[in-house]
Amino acid sequence: MERRWVPGQELVSEIEQELRYISRIIRQKGREIHVNFQITPPQFEAMMLIRDHGILTMGELSNKMFLAYSTTTDLVDRLERNGLVERLRDPADRRVVRLRVLDRGIAMIEQVLEARRAYLREVLERMDPARVPVLADALRDLIAHIQS
């Protein structure tokens, strides 16, 4: 039987702490960027989910965001008022409300993502250029193992 390498507790603790720190910094920077676009992080997340899945029902969006249906409804109300998403009635079942991101919402998503990428680009430019591809490979590998 092949023995697998098992990371030590100190290394696991260090990686977990560093990932939490990075996550906290990225969330904070994301909030700063979102303020410039007059959108909240949950509103941005909702638009990204709808965009990435095509059209979602209110229930599907609630489930994907781990929010109560009423909270999702309030969030979508604000997005709709701002002309970023629209509600569509299902022709087969009028009780079902589907959501679609409008062109203005798609444009905002791209602007926010570009601002976030610009920030990350500035950070990566300060790193050793040889280590950036190694970081990208390690992150892809981590994601693959998280998803398996």
Phi, psi and omega per residue, in radians:
M1 nan 2.344 -3.123
E2 -1.333 2.305 3.088
R3 -1.506 2.377 3.107
R4 -1.720 2.557 3.061
W5 -1.233 2.342 3.120
V6 -2.087 2.092 -3.140
P7 -1.168 2.558 3.112
G8 -1.236 2.764 -3.105
Q9 -1.033 -0.679 3.132
E10 -1.086 -0.760 -3.140
L11 -1.154 -0.739 3.102
V12 -1.068 -0.781 3.129
S13 -1.090 -0.744 -3.141
E14 -1.109 -0.785 -3.140
I15 -1.128 -0.752 3.137
E16 -1.071 -0.760 3.136
Q17 -1.123 -0.750 -3.136
E18 -1.161 -0.674 3.099
L19 -1.137 -0.705 3.078
R20 -1.086 -0.751 3.137
Y21 -1.087 -0.840 3.117
I22 -1.048 -0.775 3.134
S23 -1.047 -0.754 -3.141
R24 -1.111 -0.779 -3.139
I25 -1.131 -0.759 3.140
I26 -1.133 -0.718 3.089
R27 -1.070 -0.769 3.141
Q28 -1.103 -0.810 3.131
K29 -1.115 -0.668 3.088
G30 -1.057 -0.726 3.109
R31 -1.075 -0.745 3.112
E32 -1.057 -0.745 3.139
I33 -1.166 -0.761 -3.108
H34 -1.082 -0.615 3.125
V35 -1.032 -0.681 3.125
N36 -1.088 -0.441 -3.118
F37 -1.814 0.096 3.138
Q38 0.925 0.885 3.101
I39 -2.475 2.536 3.125
T40 -1.545 2.751 3.082
P41 -0.967 -0.747 3.103
P42 -1.115 -0.620 3.093
Q43 -1.132 -0.740 3.112
F44 -1.096 -0.788 3.130
E45 -1.041 -0.740 3.126
A46 -1.078 -0.803 3.136
M47 -1.100 -0.690 3.111
M48 -1.100 -0.765 3.141
L49 -1.099 -0.773 -3.141
I50 -1.124 -0.810 3.138
R51 -1.047 -0.798 -3.069
D52 -1.209 -0.456 -3.119
H53 -1.822 0.090 -3.129
G54 1.493 -1.738 3.110
I55 -2.168 2.273 3.123
L56 -2.059 2.641 2.973
T57 -1.406 2.863 3.086
M58 -1.025 -0.729 3.140
G59 -1.103 -0.742 3.117
E60 -1.093 -0.755 3.126
L61 -1.107 -0.759 3.103
S62 -0.992 -0.811 -3.123
N63 -1.117 -0.768 -3.098
K64 -1.185 -0.502 3.140
M65 -1.639 -0.091 -3.111
F66 1.011 0.743 3.132
L67 -2.073 2.716 3.023
A68 -1.144 2.611 -3.130
Y69 -0.982 -0.721 -3.125
S70 -1.129 -0.655 3.101
T71 -1.147 -0.737 3.110
T72 -1.111 -0.695 3.119
T73 -1.053 -0.792 3.109
D74 -1.075 -0.759 3.141
L75 -1.068 -0.816 3.139
V76 -1.164 -0.619 3.068
D77 -0.959 -0.821 -3.129
R78 -1.144 -0.727 3.118
L79 -1.111 -0.682 3.140
E80 -1.190 -0.771 3.113
R81 -1.019 -0.581 -3.132
N82 -1.526 0.096 3.074
G83 1.231 0.501 -3.096
L84 -1.754 -0.547 3.091
V85 -2.362 2.873 3.036
E86 -2.345 2.640 3.052
R87 -1.640 2.385 3.102
L88 -2.152 2.270 3.065
R89 -1.382 2.383 3.093
D90 -1.279 2.136 -3.112
P91 -1.102 -0.466 -3.124
A92 -1.432 -0.455 -3.113
D93 -2.603 1.747 -3.035
R94 -1.108 -0.265 3.091
R95 -1.288 -0.369 -3.088
V96 -1.530 2.212 3.094
V97 -1.905 2.185 3.104
R98 -1.854 2.691 -3.081
L99 -2.114 2.444 3.118
R100 -2.392 2.427 3.082
V101 -1.410 2.287 3.122
L102 -1.439 2.924 -3.119
D103 -0.960 -0.708 3.120
R104 -1.080 -0.669 3.097
G105 -1.178 -0.723 3.104
I106 -1.070 -0.762 3.133
A107 -1.087 -0.719 3.133
M108 -1.136 -0.746 3.113
I109 -0.975 -0.830 -3.111
E110 -1.111 -0.684 3.124
Q111 -1.154 -0.748 3.127
V112 -1.137 -0.796 3.131
L113 -1.071 -0.693 3.130
E114 -1.145 -0.677 3.090
A115 -1.125 -0.704 3.118
R116 -1.163 -0.723 3.124
R117 -1.153 -0.656 3.119
A118 -1.080 -0.743 3.089
Y119 -1.061 -0.838 -3.124
L120 -1.120 -0.673 3.107
R121 -1.024 -0.764 3.115
E122 -1.056 -0.722 3.130
V123 -1.161 -0.818 -3.100
L124 -1.138 -0.545 3.122
E125 -1.142 -0.381 3.123
R126 -1.483 -0.168 -3.138
M127 -1.512 2.860 3.001
D128 -1.082 2.119 -3.076
P129 -0.975 -0.521 -3.136
A130 -1.255 -0.370 -3.079
R131 -1.554 -0.322 -3.102
V132 -1.101 -0.845 3.087
P133 -1.102 -0.564 3.093
V134 -1.133 -0.742 3.084
L135 -1.054 -0.812 3.136
A136 -1.039 -0.764 3.122
D137 -1.109 -0.759 -3.136
A138 -1.115 -0.698 3.120
L139 -1.152 -0.739 3.088
R140 -1.064 -0.734 3.141
D141 -1.130 -0.763 3.113
L142 -1.049 -0.794 3.124
I143 -1.066 -0.766 3.135
A144 -1.041 -0.679 -3.127
H145 -1.353 -0.527 3.068
I146 -1.168 -0.668 -3.077
Q147 -1.383 -0.269 -3.087
S148 -1.489 nan nan
